[in-house]
Amino acid sequence: MKKYGLAIHTTSPELGLAISDFSENVRAVKYDLGLELSAYLHQYLQEFIIPQTWQDLEFIAVAKGPGSFTATRIGMVTTRTLAQQLEIPLFAISSLKAFAWQEKERLENNNSLIAVQMEARRNQIFVAIYEPFKAGLQDYLSDSTMTLATWQATLNNLEKNYQLIATPTNLGHTATSLLELAHLDRQLGNNPDWRSALPFYGQKPV
């Protein structure tokens, strides 16, 4: 019987869902829900999973942030509950890493560091730096919150070549990247328990 991975991306106004058996069946959708995410997430998720069932799932991947505090929390609570009830692994993956993975093939130098930045509040930005390797992206600088000046100084002090990319407002379309990164991690033998899936908020809510 085929087993599937499910990805849920809720950190931006755009809900993203993706499911795949990593051989011939892959589906993905996105919905621009904005502040209505909490009202429609479970409905769209129930509709999207068909014709598969919850018992067909082998693991779940979720965007852990950074992004909207409330939307990130909704996604984390939903996936932690599902993974606990289904007794399957839950991969919590950075929103920045998922975007970097999507953009990796479009960059001029696929071997350079990938520096990612995202707008935040209070004159700050969310940032991370990744280094490509054969099984995905490894953290060179984990998710952080900085001022633009501190970020620029960090980039200036890098001893390796890097390419800088900035995330768009909507990130639900990178749900397939979440799924691919989780699948790669799983192939390395990692099977994280739902308890270890923690959000990265970066800032306290207003």
C-alpha positions in Angstrom: 0.0 0.0 0.0 1.3 3.4 -0.9 2.2 5.8 1.8 2.1 9.6 1.5 3.6 12.7 3.0 1.4 15.8 3.7 2.7 19.4 4.0 0.8 22.3 5.6 2.0 25.9 5.2 0.1 28.5 7.2 2.7 31.2 8.0 1.6 33.7 5.4 -1.8 34.9 4.2 -1.6 32.1 1.6 -2.5 28.6 2.8 -0.5 25.9 1.1 -1.2 22.2 1.1 0.8 19.4 -0.7 0.6 15.6 -0.7 2.8 13.1 -2.4 3.8 9.4 -2.5 7.2 10.5 -4.0 6.9 8.3 -7.1 4.0 9.2 -9.3 1.3 11.0 -7.3 1.8 14.6 -6.2 -0.9 17.3 -5.6 -0.6 20.9 -4.3 -3.0 23.7 -3.8 -2.9 27.2 -2.4 -5.6 29.5 -1.1 -5.3 33.2 -0.4 -7.2 33.3 2.9 -5.7 36.2 4.8 -7.3 36.6 8.2 -9.8 33.8 7.4 -7.2 31.0 7.8 -8.6 29.7 11.1 -12.1 29.6 9.7 -11.3 27.6 6.6 -8.1 25.5 7.3 -9.8 22.4 8.5 -12.5 22.5 5.8 -9.9 22.8 3.0 -7.7 20.2 4.6 -10.5 17.7 4.8 -11.4 18.3 1.1 -7.8 18.2 0.0 -6.9 14.9 1.5 -9.4 13.0 -0.7 -9.0 10.5 -2.3 -6.3 9.6 0.2 -7.2 9.0 3.9 -5.5 10.0 7.1 -4.3 6.4 7.5 -2.4 6.7 4.2 -0.1 9.3 5.7 3.5 8.3 6.6 4.6 11.7 7.9 3.6 15.4 8.0 5.6 18.5 7.3 4.7 22.0 8.6 6.1 25.4 8.2 7.3 26.4 11.7 7.8 30.1 10.9 8.9 32.8 10.8 5.8 34.6 9.6 2.4 35.6 11.0 2.4 34.7 14.7 -1.3 33.6 14.8 -1.2 31.8 11.5 2.0 29.9 12.4 0.5 28.9 15.7 -2.6 27.5 13.9 -0.5 25.4 11.6 1.7 24.1 14.4 -1.3 23.2 16.7 -3.1 21.5 13.8 -0.2 19.4 12.7 1.0 18.5 16.2 -2.5 17.2 16.9 -2.7 15.2 13.7 0.8 13.7 14.1 0.0 12.7 17.7 -3.3 11.1 16.8 -1.9 9.3 13.8 1.3 8.4 15.6 3.5 9.5 12.7 6.6 11.8 12.4 6.2 15.6 12.2 8.9 17.6 10.4 8.8 21.3 11.4 10.7 23.2 8.7 11.6 26.9 8.5 9.5 29.0 6.1 12.8 30.6 5.0 14.4 27.2 4.2 11.4 26.1 2.2 11.6 29.3 0.1 15.4 28.9 -0.3 14.9 25.3 -1.5 12.3 26.4 -4.1 14.6 29.1 -5.4 17.8 27.0 -5.3 17.7 25.9 -8.9 17.0 29.4 -10.2 20.2 30.9 -8.6 23.2 31.5 -10.7 25.6 29.5 -8.5 23.9 26.4 -6.9 26.9 25.8 -4.6 27.1 29.2 -3.0 25.4 30.1 0.4 21.8 31.2 0.2 21.0 34.1 2.4 17.3 34.7 3.0 15.5 37.7 4.5 11.8 38.3 5.3 10.2 41.5 6.5 9.3 41.7 10.1 7.9 44.3 12.5 9.6 47.0 14.6 12.3 47.8 12.0 13.6 44.2 12.0 13.9 41.4 9.6 13.8 37.6 9.8 17.0 36.0 8.3 18.8 32.7 7.8 21.7 31.4 5.7 21.8 27.9 4.2 24.5 25.8 2.5 23.4 23.4 -0.2 24.4 19.7 0.1 23.3 16.6 -1.6 20.5 15.9 0.8 18.9 19.3 1.0 20.0 22.5 2.8 22.0 22.7 6.0 21.9 25.6 8.4 24.8 28.0 8.1 22.9 30.6 10.2 19.7 29.4 11.8 16.5 31.5 11.8 17.2 34.8 13.5 15.7 38.2 14.0 17.9 41.2 13.3 18.0 44.9 12.3 18.9 45.5 8.7 22.2 47.0 9.8 23.1 43.9 11.8 22.1 41.7 8.9 24.3 43.6 6.5 27.2 43.4 8.8 26.7 39.6 9.1 26.7 39.3 5.3 29.8 41.4 5.0 31.6 39.1 7.4 30.8 35.9 5.5 33.9 34.1 4.3 32.0 32.3 1.5 30.2 33.5 -1.5 26.5 34.0 -1.1 23.4 34.9 -2.9 20.7 37.0 -1.3 17.0 36.4 -1.8 13.9 38.0 -0.2 10.7 36.2 0.4 7.4 37.5 -1.0 4.4 38.1 1.1 2.7 34.9 0.2 4.5 31.6 0.8 1.8 28.9 0.6 3.1 27.9 -2.8 6.2 26.6 -1.2 4.3 23.7 0.5 5.8 21.3 -2.0 9.3 22.4 -0.9 8.4 21.6 2.7 7.4 18.2 1.6 10.6 17.6 -0.4 12.8 18.7 2.5 11.0 16.5 4.9 11.2 13.6 2.6 15.0 14.1 2.2 15.3 14.3 6.0 13.3 11.2 6.4 15.6 9.3 3.9 18.5 10.2 6.3 16.7 8.2 9.0 15.1 11.0 10.9 11.6 10.5 12.3 10.9 13.4 14.6 8.2 13.0 17.2 5.4 15.6 17.3 6.7 16.9 20.7 9.9 18.1 19.1 8.1 20.2 16.5 8.4 23.8 17.9 7.5 27.1 16.2 9.9 29.9 15.4 8.1 33.2 16.0 11.1 35.5 16.1 9.1 38.3 17.7 6.5 38.6 20.4 3.0 39.3 19.1 1.8 42.9 19.2 
